């Protein structure tokens, strides 16, 4: 597969995961989420869509760059992509747990697992392509912030 096509395929996959995750989120913002107490550092709702869109694009570019090295470093590429797929699935699961099930506590546990898988993906990508690993840093920072936000929302609403 052509290198740019691999990158495009993964970017579109990440954006699709984000879109399908947003379906459960979007229905619950005006009905359930507005009723929750939120910390002072909770951003306005309009911030989330553009931030996640940028992060999904960067994740896709990173994974595509790693995938493009499969011929020269098959073992590390496979391991990195394995963790990438796990973190992408956990990313989608968080929306379902938080917004779909309204389970704030389970969302905290899940987002910690997500953070660990992102970090492991970063570590594996770094072995294959330094730029790819650096493209995951904003995602790791955002999920760190989202973890604190999730825990704060749980604490304020328990």
N, C-alpha and C positions, 0 to 999 in steps of 0.2 A: 504494500500500500504506500502511496506517495506520502512523504513526510508531512506536508501541509494538510493533506486529507486526514491523516491520523489525528493531528491537532484539532482540526475542525470537528471531527467525529466526537472527540472527548469533550470539547467545549460545548457542543450541542447536547451531549448526554448530561453534562453537569447542569446546563440551563434547563433541561427537561426535568431533572430531579428537583431543581428549585421551583419550577413552575408547578409541578404536581404537589409539592410540599405546601406551596402557597395556597392551594385550593382549600385545605382544611384550616389554614391560618386565617385567610381572608373572611371566611364565614363567621369566625368566632371573635374577630376584633370588635365589630359594633355591638355584639350581643353579650359576650362573656368577658373578654379582655378589658373592656372599658370599666367593668365593675370592680376590678382588682385594685388594691392599693399598690402603688409603685414607688420606688425610691426616687429621690430628687435627680439622680443621674440617668433616669430613663429617657432615652431620646424620643423625639416625636415620631409617630408612626410612619410618616413619609420617608424617613431616613432608611428604613430597613430594605425596601425594594432595590434602590440603587446600589446600596452597599453590597447586598447579596449578589446582585447581578455582576458587579465588578469582581467580587470574590470567586464566583463560579467560573467566570471567564479566565481569571488568573489560574485557578485550579486546573482547568482544562488544558491551558497552554503548558503548565508544568507537567502534567501527566502525559501529554502528547510528546513533549520533548524527551521525557524518559522512555516512552514507548519507542520512539525513533532510534534509541540506542540498543534495541533488543539484539541486533546482530553482533554487536561488539561486547555486550555484557549481559548475556541472557539471564544468568542467575540473579543478579542484583535488580535487573529490570522486572523480572517476575515477582520478586519479593516486594519491591516498591509498589508495583501495580496491585498486588494482593492487598497491601495495607490501604492503598488509595481506594479500592472498591469497598473495603470495610468502612472506612471513614465516611465515604459518600452515602452508604446505606444508613449509618448512624446519624448523619446529618439529616436525612429525610425522616428518620424515626423520631428525632427530637420534636419536630413540628407536630407529629401525630400524638405523642405523649403529652406535650404541653397544651396545644390548642385543641386537639381532637378529644383526648381523654380527660383533660383538665387535671392531670396528675402532676402537680408541681414538684413533689418530692422525687418521684421516679425520674422526672426530667432532670433533676440535679445529678442523680447517679449516672444517667445516660450521657449528659453533657461532659461529665468528667471522663467517661470512657471515650467519648468523641475526641476530646482534647488529647488524650493519650494516643489515640490512633492517628490523629493529625501529626503529632510530634514524631511518632514512629515513621509515618509516611515521609515527613521532612527529613528524618535521619537517613532513610533508605534512598530517597531521591538525591541527597547530598553525595552519596557514593557514586552516583551515575552522572548527574548533571547539576553543577553548583547553582546555575541560574534557576533551574527548576525548583530546587529547594528554597531559594530566596523568594520565589513567587508565592510560596506557601506561608511566609512569615506574616503578611497582613491577615490572612485567614486565621492563623494561630492567635494573633493578638485580638482579633474580633471575637473569636470563640472564648478567649480568656475573659474578655469584657462581658460577653453573653453569659458566661458561667456565673460571674459575680451578680449580674442582673437577675438571672434565674433564681439563684439562692436568696437574693434580697426579696424578690416577689414572693417566694415561698414563705420566708420569715415574716413578712408583713401581712400575710393572709392566712397563716396557720391557725 
